[in-house]
């Protein structure tokens, strides 16, 4: 009985121990499976370390450079450099509001034009010298000086006038017997703008004057001083440009779709930043008959009375034309608060997903403008949802996250890629025609050398380098200037260095410099046998980048070969 109790106790202890050891095993297995499943979820997206815009749901190679994809960081947002995601709290604090883009009428029957004040060219004049000589004294020394008609501008020593005065004194003594000669000499002096009183004074005194004054023939403001004291001037040479600023032009730029609402004689109210509370009434006096193709605008002119001189050439102005609202079903209108303008670029932020606070920066082209809205010529479509309030906040957040923004057209990755990146040298060279024809054979040999580097075999590389060197030696370089000859010499040095090396990586280091010089020379070949493409790998040359020439747009990287065969992109085209 006692033994039975002992055996029963041992059996119970064994069952308890077995339960403790194996009873929780299924739970642990499930936990491991849960962790494994969570790990798969956390790394279900894969990206490229050099091209983070690439996102794939499974492992593989980057379609751009061929590098092996890596798991996406759990903190990565998976957005492009143009996109930014804001939290709901940030949206609320910044009071970010959006609106849907649509067509409509620009303004309440008022068209806004932008422009600036210019001189009235119809009232401009040039003060010239009426005789040749040396300027002994110039009384006008500054641009902006005001002058009056009859004012002394300069004193000129004129040797021609000295001779003419002597002729006058001689002819005066013979005027009774030779009246026609006497009158001809006087008329000659009048052609040099000498007055009757000046001519009479010379005749009466019988003395020759060496220096003669030049008087202003018009009143106005000096807009340009074209000579200095001591200069020698010829007859008819301009001394000063004089502008009459009592009336000025307001020159505006009007877009094509605004022209139908503008006509000659139409009233326009002009305002300036300097006198924001004052409006200047004017009428449209001229509409340019030709379009400026670069800006797609036409110049519109209005003449303004400026008797008090408060309007200065160069001032920015705005013009309001009433009764000229733009209304068209294809016109896209956005509030001014939606557009960030840098002077060269205009950007808006588009909400790409109606259910998520993700915003994408877009560059737009602006058309007509009113007090509170812009016409959008390109960059948006009808129905796009854009930020209309809090735009600066969204842009600031993009800058803080290193994304593209209003003032930063490139993200940090692009800047890192561009920093020190080798680029094709595009400097103007003078290459003789004979050299260009002979150098075409060198280009063909270079393309063969490039293909050998793609295969990563140093032996064919040396063979192709030797062939290219022989081609280059046969090219006549005696007529080349120092700069062009320097490029050819550098190519020879790099070919020799390649021939002296057995290691493919060392050979590639020399091929980088060789290719830069080849691209520089090839840019200046007038007639190529084939269209060539300049490609660039941003990772080569220790991430400083390197270029090469190719016959096609398909990337075959000579700096990495099979390791990253397709890494790079075409950055330039040299047409035959």
C-alpha positions in Angstrom: 0.0 0.0 0.0 2.8 2.3 0.9 4.6 1.5 -2.4 1.4 2.1 -4.3 1.2 5.6 -2.9 4.8 6.3 -3.8 4.3 5.1 -7.4 1.2 7.1 -7.7 3.0 10.3 -6.6 5.8 9.7 -9.1 3.3 9.2 -11.9 1.4 12.4 -11.0 4.7 14.3 -10.9 5.7 13.0 -14.3 2.4 14.0 -15.8 2.6 17.4 -14.3 6.2 17.9 -15.7 5.2 16.7 -19.1 2.3 19.2 -19.2 4.6 22.0 -18.2 7.2 21.1 -20.8 5.0 20.2 -23.8 1.6 21.8 -22.9 2.6 25.3 -24.2 4.5 24.1 -27.3 1.6 24.7 -29.7 1.2 28.3 -28.4 4.9 29.0 -28.9 4.7 27.6 -32.4 1.8 29.9 -33.1 3.7 32.8 -31.6 6.6 32.1 -33.8 4.3 31.9 -36.8 2.8 35.2 -35.8 6.2 36.8 -35.6 7.2 35.4 -38.9 3.9 36.6 -40.5 4.5 40.1 -39.0 8.1 40.1 -40.4 6.7 39.3 -43.8 4.2 42.1 -43.6 6.9 44.6 -42.4 9.2 43.8 -45.3 6.6 43.1 -48.1 7.8 46.2 -50.1 11.3 46.3 -51.6 13.2 49.2 -53.0 16.6 50.2 -54.5 19.1 52.1 -52.3 20.1 54.3 -55.3 16.6 54.7 -56.8 14.1 54.9 -53.8 11.2 55.7 -56.2 11.3 52.0 -57.2 8.9 50.0 -55.0 8.1 46.3 -55.6 6.1 43.8 -53.5 8.8 41.1 -53.8 12.6 40.8 -53.9 14.4 41.3 -57.2 16.7 43.6 -59.1 16.3 47.3 -59.7 14.9 47.9 -63.3 17.1 51.1 -63.6 20.6 50.0 -62.4 20.2 46.3 -61.8 21.2 46.4 -58.1 19.6 44.0 -55.7 16.5 45.4 -54.0 16.4 45.8 -50.3 13.5 45.8 -47.8 11.8 49.1 -47.4 12.4 50.8 -44.0 9.3 50.6 -41.9 9.4 54.4 -41.5 9.7 55.1 -45.3 6.6 56.8 -46.8 7.0 55.3 -50.3 6.3 58.6 -51.9 8.1 60.3 -54.8 10.3 63.4 -54.4 7.3 65.5 -55.5 5.0 64.2 -52.9 4.5 64.8 -49.2 2.2 63.3 -46.6 0.8 65.4 -43.7 -0.8 64.1 -40.5 -4.4 65.0 -39.7 -3.1 67.1 -36.7 -0.8 69.1 -39.0 -3.6 69.6 -41.5 -5.8 71.0 -38.7 -3.2 73.2 -37.1 -2.2 74.7 -40.5 -5.8 75.1 -41.6 -5.0 73.4 -44.9 -8.0 73.7 -47.2 -8.4 72.3 -50.7 -10.6 73.1 -53.7 -11.4 71.4 -57.0 -10.1 73.1 -60.1 -12.8 74.2 -62.6 -13.5 76.6 -65.4 -15.1 80.0 -64.9 -14.8 83.7 -65.4 -11.6 85.6 -64.5 -12.6 88.4 -62.4 -15.8 90.5 -62.2 -15.5 91.9 -65.7 -12.0 93.3 -65.0 -8.9 92.1 -66.8 -5.5 92.6 -65.0 -2.4 93.3 -67.0 1.2 93.5 -65.6 3.9 95.7 -67.0 6.3 98.5 -66.4 7.0 102.2 -67.1 9.2 103.0 -70.1 10.4 106.2 -71.7 8.2 107.7 -74.4 10.4 106.9 -77.4 8.5 109.4 -79.5 9.8 112.2 -77.4 13.4 110.9 -77.1 16.2 112.7 -78.9 20.0 112.5 -79.4 22.3 115.5 -78.9 25.0 115.2 -81.5 28.2 117.1 -82.3 27.9 119.3 -85.5 31.6 119.3 -86.1 34.6 117.1 -85.5 37.0 117.9 -82.7 38.2 117.2 -79.1 35.9 117.7 -76.1 37.7 120.3 -73.9 34.9 120.6 -71.3 31.8 118.6 -70.7 29.2 120.3 -68.5 26.9 117.3 -68.2 28.4 114.5 -66.1 25.6 112.3 -64.8 22.8 110.3 -66.2 19.6 111.8 -64.9 20.7 115.5 -65.2 18.0 117.8 -66.4 18.8 120.1 -69.2 17.0 123.0 -70.9 17.0 124.1 -74.5 19.9 126.5 -75.2 21.9 125.3 -72.2 25.7 124.9 -72.7 26.5 121.2 -72.9 30.1 121.1 -74.0 33.1 123.0 -75.4 34.9 121.5 -78.4 38.2 122.3 -80.0 37.6 122.0 -83.8 40.5 122.4 -86.2 38.0 122.5 -89.1 36.3 125.5 -87.7 39.7 127.3 -87.2 40.3 127.0 -91.0 36.7 128.1 -91.7 37.1 131.2 -89.6 40.2 132.2 -91.4 38.4 131.8 -94.6 35.6 134.0 -93.3 38.0 136.8 -92.3 39.7 136.6 -95.7 36.3 136.6 -97.6 35.1 139.5 -95.5 37.8 141.7 -96.9 36.7 140.7 -100.4 33.0 140.8 -100.0 32.6 143.9 -102.2 34.4 142.2 -105.1 33.4 138.6 -104.3 30.0 138.7 -102.6 29.1 135.1 -103.6 32.3 133.8 -102.1 31.7 135.7 -98.9 28.1 134.4 -98.7 29.3 130.8 -99.3 31.7 131.0 -96.4 29.0 132.3 -94.1 26.7 129.5 -95.1 29.4 126.9 -94.5 29.7 128.1 -90.9 25.9 128.0 -90.5 25.9 124.3 -91.5 28.0 123.8 -88.3 25.2 125.4 -86.3 27.0 128.7 -85.7 24.5 131.5 -85.2 24.4 134.8 -87.1 25.6 136.6 -84.0 28.6 134.2 -83.6 29.6 134.6 -87.3 29.3 138.4 -87.1 31.4 138.5 -83.9 34.2 136.5 -85.7 34.0 138.8 -88.7 34.0 142.0 -86.6 36.8 141.0 -84.3 38.9 139.5 -87.0 40.2 136.9 -84.4 40.0 133.1 -84.8 38.3 131.2 -81.9 39.8 127.8 -81.1 37.0 126.4 -78.8 33.3 126.4 -79.7 30.3 125.7 -77.5 27.7 123.1 -78.1 24.2 124.1 -76.9 21.2 121.9 -76.2 18.6 121.9 -78.9 15.9 120.2 -76.7 14.8 120.1 -73.1 14.6 116.9 -71.1 16.5 114.4 -68.9 19.8 112.8 -69.8 19.2 109.0 -70.2 22.7 108.2 -71.4 26.0 109.9 -71.4 28.0 108.7 -74.4 31.3 110.7 -74.3 33.8 112.0 -71.7 36.1 115.0 -71.5 39.1 114.5 -73.8 37.3 112.2 -76.2 37.7 113.0 -79.9 34.3 113.1 -81.7 33.4 113.1 -85.3 30.8 115.2 -87.0 27.3 113.8 -86.2 28.5 111.6 -83.4 26.0 111.3 -80.5 27.1 113.0 -77.2 24.0 112.5 -75.1 20.6 110.7 -75.2 17.8 112.9 -73.9 14.4 111.7 -72.7 11.4 113.9 -72.2 9.8 112.3 -69.2 6.8 114.7 -69.1 5.0 111.8 -70.7 5.8 108.1 -70.3 4.6 104.8 -71.6 3.1 102.0 -69.6 4.0 98.8 -71.4 1.9 95.7 -70.6 2.1 92.0 -71.7 -1.2 90.5 -72.8 -1.8 86.8 -73.6 -3.3 85.5 -76.7 -6.7 84.7 -75.1 -6.9 88.3 -73.8 -6.5 90.0 -77.2 -10.1 89.7 -78.2 -11.0 91.9 -75.1 -8.5 94.7 -76.0 -8.8 97.5 -78.5 -7.3 100.8 -79.3 -8.7 103.8 -77.4 -10.0 101.5 -74.6 -9.8 103.0 -71.0 -7.2 101.5 -68.7 -6.5 102.4 -65.1 -2.8 102.1 -64.1 -1.6 101.6 -60.5 2.0 101.4 -59.1 3.5 100.0 -55.9 5.0 103.4 -55.2 1.6 105.1 -55.2 -0.8 102.3 -54.4 -3.6 104.6 -53.5 -3.5 106.6 -56.7 -4.9 105.5 -60.1 -3.7 107.0 -63.4 -6.2 107.2 -66.2 -5.0 106.4 -69.7 -6.1 104.9 -73.0 -4.6 102.0 -74.9 -2.7 103.7 -77.7 -0.9 100.8 -79.3 -1.3 97.0 -79.6 1.8 95.3 -81.0 0.9 93.5 -84.3 3.3 90.5 -83.7 3.4 87.9 -80.9 6.5 87.3 -78.9 6.9 83.5 -79.4 9.1 83.0 -76.3 6.4 84.3 -73.9 3.3 84.0 -76.1 2.4 87.6 -75.3 1.7 90.8 -77.1 2.9 94.3 -75.9 0.1 96.7 -75.1 0.9 100.4 -74.6 -0.8 103.3 -72.8 0.6 106.8 -72.7 0.6 108.5 -69.3 0.9 112.2 -68.4 3.9 112.7 -66.1 4.2 116.5 -65.8 5.0 116.1 -62.1 7.7 113.4 -62.8 6.5 110.9 -60.2 6.5 108.0 -62.7 10.0 106.6 -63.2 11.1 104.4 -66.1 11.4 100.8 -64.8 8.6 101.0 -62.2 6.3 97.9 -62.2 2.7 98.8 -62.9 -0.7 97.0 -63.1 -3.4 97.9 -65.5 -7.1 97.3 -65.0 -9.3 97.0 -68.1 -13.0 97.0 -67.4 -15.6 95.1 -69.3 -13.1 92.4 -70.4 -13.9 89.4 -68.3 -12.5 86.1 -69.7 -15.2 83.4 -69.7 -14.6 80.1 -71.5 -15.4 76.6 -70.6 -11.8 75.5 -71.3 -10.3 78.1 -69.0 -9.0 76.8 -65.7 -9.2 79.3 -62.8 -7.4 79.0 -59.4 -7.2 81.4 -56.4 -4.0 83.3 -56.0 -3.6 81.7 -52.6 -3.0 78.4 -54.3 0.0 79.5 -56.3 3.5 79.9 -55.0 5.5 82.1 -57.4 9.3 82.4 -57.3 9.7 84.7 -60.3 10.8 81.9 -62.6 8.6 79.0 -61.4 5.0 78.8 -60.3 3.9 75.8 -58.3 0.7 74.4 -56.7 0.1 71.4 -54.5 -2.3 68.8 -55.8 -4.1 66.3 -53.5 -3.5 63.1 -55.3 -5.7 60.8 -53.2 -9.1 62.1 -51.9 -8.9 59.8 -48.9 -5.3 60.5 -47.8 -3.5 63.8 -47.0 -0.9 63.3 -49.7 0.1 66.3 -51.8 2.1 66.5 -55.0 4.0 69.6 -56.2 3.2 70.6 -59.7 4.7 73.4 -61.9 2.1 75.5 -63.7 2.0 78.2 -66.4 0.0 81.3 -65.5 -2.2 83.3 -67.9 -4.6 86.1 -67.2 -4.8 87.4 -63.6 -7.3 89.4 -61.6 -7.2 90.7 -58.0 -7.8 87.2 -56.6 -7.3 84.5 -59.2 -5.0 83.2 -62.0 -5.8 81.5 -65.3 -3.8 78.2 -65.6 -2.5 77.6 -69.1 -0.8 74.2 -68.3 0.1 71.9 -65.4 -3.5 71.2 -64.1 -6.6 69.5 -65.4 -10.2 70.2 -64.7 -11.2 68.3 -61.6 -7.8 68.3 -59.9 -8.0 69.0 -56.1 -5.4 71.6 -55.0 -4.4 73.3 -51.8 -6.0 76.8 -51.7 -5.2 77.7 -48.0 -2.1 76.8 -46.1 0.0 76.3 -49.3 3.1 77.8 -47.7 2.8 75.4 -44.8 2.7 72.4 -47.1 5.7 73.7 -49.0 7.6 74.3 -45.7 6.9 70.7 -44.7 8.2 69.5 -48.0 11.5 71.4 -47.5 11.9 70.0 -44.0 11.4 66.5 -45.3 14.0 67.0 -48.0 11.4 66.9 -50.8 11.2 69.1 -53.9 9.6 72.5 -53.0 9.1 76.0 -54.3 12.7 77.1 -53.7 14.3 73.6 -54.0 13.8 72.0 -57.4 15.9 69.0 -56.4 15.6 66.7 -53.4 18.6 65.7 -51.3 19.2 62.5 -53.2 19.4 64.3 -56.5 21.7 66.9 -55.0 23.9 64.1 -53.7 23.9 62.5 -57.1 24.7 65.8 -58.8 27.5 66.8 -56.4 30.7 66.4 -58.3 29.1 64.3 -61.0 31.1 64.3 -64.2 29.2 65.9 -67.0 29.9 66.2 -70.7 32.2 69.1 -71.4 30.4 71.4 -73.9 33.0 74.1 -74.6 33.3 75.8 -78.0 36.3 74.6 -80.0 37.8 75.3 -83.4 38.5 71.9 -85.0 39.9 72.0 -88.6 37.8 70.2 -91.2 40.6 67.7 -92.0 41.0 66.9 -88.3 37.2 66.3 -88.0 37.2 63.8 -90.9 40.1 61.9 -89.5 38.8 61.9 -85.9 35.7 60.0 -87.0 37.8 56.9 -87.2 39.0 57.5 -83.6 35.3 57.7 -82.5 34.6 54.3 -84.2 37.6 52.8 -82.4 36.4 54.3 -79.1 33.0 52.7 -79.4 34.7 49.3 -79.8 36.8 50.0 -76.7 33.7 50.9 -74.8 32.1 47.6 -75.8 35.1 45.7 -74.5 34.8 47.4 -71.1 31.2 46.3 -71.0 32.4 42.7 -71.3 34.9 43.3 -68.4 37.7 41.4 -70.0 41.1 43.2 -69.8 42.7 41.4 -72.7 40.2 42.6 -75.4 40.3 46.0 -73.7 44.1 46.3 -74.3 43.6 45.2 -78.0 41.0 47.8 -78.6 43.0 50.4 -76.8 46.0 49.7 -79.0 43.8 50.0 -82.1 42.4 53.3 -81.0 45.9 54.6 -80.2 47.1 53.8 -83.7 44.0 55.6 -85.2 44.7 58.6 -83.0 48.4 58.8 -84.0 47.4 58.9 -87.6 45.2 62.0 -87.1 47.0 65.3 -88.0 47.0 67.6 -85.0 49.5 70.3 -86.1 46.8 72.9 -86.9 45.0 72.4 -83.5 45.1 75.2 -80.9 46.6 74.5 -77.5 43.2 73.7 -75.8 42.1 71.2 -78.5 45.6 69.6 -78.7 45.5 69.2 -74.9 42.4 67.1 -75.2 44.0 64.9 -77.8 47.1 64.5 -75.7 45.1 63.5 -72.7 43.3 60.8 -74.7 46.7 59.4 -75.8 48.0 59.4 -72.2 44.9 57.5 -71.0 45.2 55.0 -73.8 48.9 54.4 -72.8 47.8 54.0 -69.2 45.2 51.4 -70.1 47.8 49.5 -72.1 50.2 49.4 -69.2 47.6 47.9 -66.8 46.3 44.4 -66.5 43.6 45.1 -63.9 40.2 45.9 -65.4 39.3 48.3 -62.5 42.5 50.3 -63.1 41.8 50.4 -66.8 38.3 51.7 -66.1 39.7 54.5 -63.9 41.7 55.7 -67.0 38.7 55.2 -69.2 36.7 57.8 -67.2 39.1 60.6 -68.1 39.4 59.3 -71.7 35.7 59.4 -72.1 35.3 62.9 -70.7 37.8 64.2 -73.3 36.2 62.2 -76.1 32.8 63.7 -75.3 34.3 67.2 -75.3 35.9 66.8 -78.7 32.9 64.9 -80.2 30.6 67.8 -79.2 32.4 70.0 -81.7 32.4 67.6 -84.7 30.1 69.2 -87.3 29.2 66.0 -89.2 29.1 62.7 -87.4 28.7 59.4 -89.3 26.0 58.3 -86.8 23.9 59.9 -84.1 25.6 59.4 -80.8 24.3 59.4 -77.3 26.0 60.7 -74.1 25.2 58.4 -71.2 26.1 58.9 -67.5 26.4 56.5 -64.6 25.9 58.4 -61.3 27.6 55.7 -59.2 30.9 55.4 -61.2 34.0 57.3 -60.3 33.3 56.9 -56.5 29.8 58.3 -56.8 31.0 61.4 -58.7 29.6 60.0 -61.9 31.1 59.2 -65.3 30.1 59.6 -68.9 30.6 57.7 -72.1 29.5 57.7 -75.8 27.1 55.1 -77.2 25.5 54.3 -80.6 22.1 53.6 -79.0 19.9 54.7 -76.1 20.0 51.2 -74.4 22.3 51.4 -71.4 25.3 49.1 -71.4 27.5 50.3 -68.5 31.3 50.1 -69.3 32.2 51.0 -65.7 30.4 48.0 -64.0 29.7 45.5 -66.8 27.5 42.7 -65.8 27.5 43.8 -62.1 25.2 46.8 -63.0 24.9 46.6 -66.8 21.9 48.9 -67.1 22.9 51.5 -64.4 22.8 55.0 -66.0 20.8 57.1 -68.4 21.1 59.1 -71.6 21.8 62.8 -70.9 22.5 64.2 -74.3 22.2 63.5 -78.0 24.8 64.3 -80.7 23.0 64.2 -84.0 24.8 63.3 -87.2 
